[in-house]
Amino acid sequence: MIIAMVYVLLELTAHTRAQYKDIVYLQNNIVESTNSSLSMFDLQEVSLVKCGSLCLLNQCCKEFLYSRHNQRCIGVHFADFQSTSPIISLAFSSFEGMLAYQKGCENGWLKFNGHCYRKSSSKTTWANAKLECQKMCSYLVEIESKEESGWLATTFLDNANCRSDPFFDCTAWTGGNDLDTEGQYKWDHSNTLMSFTNWHYHEPSLGNPNQALNKDCIDMLRDGVWNDRPCSYSNSVICEKSFNKE
C-alpha cells in the first residue's frame, strides 16, 4: 500500500551526477507489497547512493527498492521486456519498510506527457529499429494524439537541414503497422488497434492495392503526418518508454 509520494534527487558522485543531472526519482513508501515481480539485482549492505547509481546505469532498470534499516537494495526490471541479465523472482520477498524510487527519463531522453522519447542518430529497417529500441527496454513510438504527433515532429524531425521532399528526408519509424492483416493498423508493442491516426492526405496506400501489399510499416513525416512504406526502407528511429506505474 502506497502511503507517501515525494520527488527525490539522489546525491550521486560527481561523475554520475554530471551524467544524469536531469534524472529525478519518484519516492513511494511501500508498507506491504509491490506490483513488481522481476529483480535485476538484490544486494545487502549497499548505500542509497550506490543503489541509485546501479539503477541509473542500466536502461532496463525501472525503479529500485531500498531499506535504510538493513541497506538492502533491489533493482526492478521492466516487466514487459526480456532481459539479458539474470532475473530474480520477487514473488516471495518481504518489502516491509522499503522505499521504492521510480526512475524518470534517462540521459539522452526527452519527456512529454509522462513518457520518455529518444531519436537514434542512425537509420535502419523497421525490424532492426524495433530491436534497437528493445535493447534499451523501450519500444517504437506509439502515437496517441495529434498533440503528441506534433511534438515529436517538432522536437525530432523538422529542422533547417531537411531537404525539399518530405517523404524521403527527416522521417522516422513508428510502431504502427499492418503486417498481420492488410489494412488493419495496430501498434507493435501494445498490440492494440489504432484509436488515433494522423495520415498524410494521400495515405495510406490502400487505394492502390499493388502498392499497399508492400507498404506495411508506418513512419512519420517532418510535419507530424503519417505515411506507409516498405518495412525494408532505411529510416530514423524514435523509441519510447514510460516509468509510470501501471
Secondary structure, DSSP 8 states (H G I E B T S, - for coil): -EEEEEEE-----HHHHHHTTT--EEEEEESS--S--EEEEEESS--HHHHHHHHHT-TTEEEEEEETTTTEEEEEE-TTS--SS--EE-TT---TT-EEEE----TT-EEETTEEEEE-SS-B-HHHHHHHHHTTT-EE----SHHHHHHHIIIII--TT--S-TTSSS-EEEEEE-SSSTT--EETTTTEE-S---B-TT-SGGGSHHHHTT--EEEE-TTS-EEEE-TTS-BEEEEEE--S--
